[in-house]
Amino acid sequence: MTAIDTTGKSGDEQSARRAKIVALVVAVSFFMQILDGTIVTTSLPQMAASFGVQPVSMSIGITVYMLTMAAFIPLAGWLGDRYGARRVFMTSIAVFTLASLFCGLSNGLVEFVVARAIQGAGSALMTPVGRIIVLKNARKSELVQAIALITWPALTAPVIGPLLGSFITTYASWHWNFLINLPIGAIGMALVWRFVPEQREEDAGRLDIRGFVLSGAGLTLLLAALELSVKWHGGFLPVLAMLAAGMVLSFMATRHFLRIDNPLLDLSAFKVQTYAIATLSAGTASRVAINATPFLLPLLFQLGFGLSSIEAGAYLLVYFLGNLGMKAVTTPLLARLGFRTVLCFNGLIAALSIAACGFLSPETPRAVIYALLLTAGLSRSMEFTALNTLAFADINPAQRSSASTLSSMLQQVSMLLGVAIAAAVLNISVAFRGLDNPGLADFRWAFLIIGAIGIVSSLRFLQLARDAGAEVSGHRLR
């Protein structure tokens, strides 16, 4: 199948155009997936009333989605290699879209939970397999732009999702928060069919069932423990037990992968310094800090400032604009300064802007708040794009599938870990002061600690060589 007609164009132009189009196609699907995860939270009270249950019972729909996704993520790379990344990606979109239809047509909590579980299974394959497709269709010189294109959904959807969800729930009904995925999913599948070429590994090997069970169960328990640490009110013992079990199973999975000849996940990618730093060590800590911010900001504006959700949303839109504003300068900055300098100094700017949010108050001039949020959004966008690009700068073709899957697993952990740490700091501060709800002083501690994590992680990027990822960024030492 010919993916794109590029007759008459040079080889470089053809390659660049193909890589850009493929990345945009993948980004459409990513946007649908991430938007769904954020938009649903705004309609939980209305859904609870429709199902005749308490609003707190609806949280099971979010939990089941997350845990099902965690259980199936480890399979993504092998399935893409075995059956073809394009075919698996289209199937994941189809499963996700069909499950969205069932969610929107649900008449009760049980039906909704089953549909959300199926939706989570489709979502589990979408991100790692979509990234594999982008990596296979972009040369190293095109990787920065391609990764930037598939990163924007993760930056924008969490910000606009709650606003869009509130609007749909208020002026239509909660059903449309799910039914909106139908046209997006259909467009996504049509675009994949038209523009994404089929690429398949010659020999994917047999499925490592033991590795799948250990890694899937380990990740599921780890994420469940982090999720419960924020929502659970039944004591710390169940959370600690779940966390310990997840860590033990993850250790067993790691040992298993290192011992067998054809593991489900090839851990050799962690021997590549740029990948290890960008995904496992400094990269995970940096993502923890950045992912905690969208959780803290709405709470600060609503609980600390006493604003309505709509008024808080106006501030978050500035943060959203900052996320988009850095795209045009990411590639030239990386080419001029290199990954090490950008990740270190931009990371410090991101961390300091997070810490500075702790000193905001209702008396702070609005222009100052806007400037700070814009800075936080700009630096967040740059850091995510640089991290996601550097991670794959030195990965060889044989490592791509496992590296993409492992990256998705670690990003899920960092996302929930950021929220868990921020919530823990808020709860400890509130308990120490003997209050029922967090105030400005409690948010100050949360932002300062999260900012400190970001500062430490940014300095760790100094471990990188000065020319790290130069083949991708185009940076040349002078």
HELIX and SHEET records of a PDB file:
HELIX    1   1 GLY A   11  ILE A   39  1                                  29    
HELIX    2   2 VAL A   40  SER A   43  5                                   4    
HELIX    3   3 LEU A   44  PHE A   51  1                                   8    
HELIX    4   4 PRO A   55  MET A   58  5                                   4    
HELIX    5   5 SER A   59  PHE A   72  1                                  14    
HELIX    6   6 ILE A   73  LEU A   75  5                                   3    
HELIX    7   7 ALA A   76  TYR A   83  1                                   8    
HELIX    8   8 ALA A   85  LEU A  105  1                                  21    
HELIX    9   9 LEU A  109  ASN A  137  1                                  29    
HELIX   10  10 LYS A  140  GLU A  142  5                                   3    
HELIX   11  11 LEU A  143  TYR A  171  1                                  29    
HELIX   12  12 TRP A  176  LEU A  179  1                                   4    
HELIX   13  13 ASN A  181  PHE A  195  1                                  15    
HELIX   14  14 ILE A  209  LYS A  231  1                                  23    
HELIX   15  15 LEU A  237  ARG A  259  1                                  23    
HELIX   16  16 LEU A  267  LYS A  271  5                                   5    
HELIX   17  17 GLN A  273  THR A  279  1                                   7    
HELIX   18  18 ALA A  282  LEU A  299  1                                  18    
HELIX   19  19 LEU A  300  GLY A  304  3                                   5    
HELIX   20  20 SER A  309  GLY A  325  1                                  17    
HELIX   21  21 LYS A  327  THR A  341  1                                  15    
HELIX   22  22 VAL A  342  ASN A  346  3                                   5    
HELIX   23  23 GLY A  347  CYS A  357  1                                  11    
HELIX   24  24 ARG A  366  LEU A  390  1                                  25    
HELIX   25  25 PRO A  397  GLN A  399  5                                   3    
HELIX   26  26 ARG A  400  ARG A  433  1                                  34    
HELIX   27  27 LEU A  440  ARG A  460  1                                  21    
HELIX   28  28 PHE A  461  GLN A  463  5                                   3    
HELIX   29  29 ALA A  470  SER A  473  1                                   4    
END                                                                             
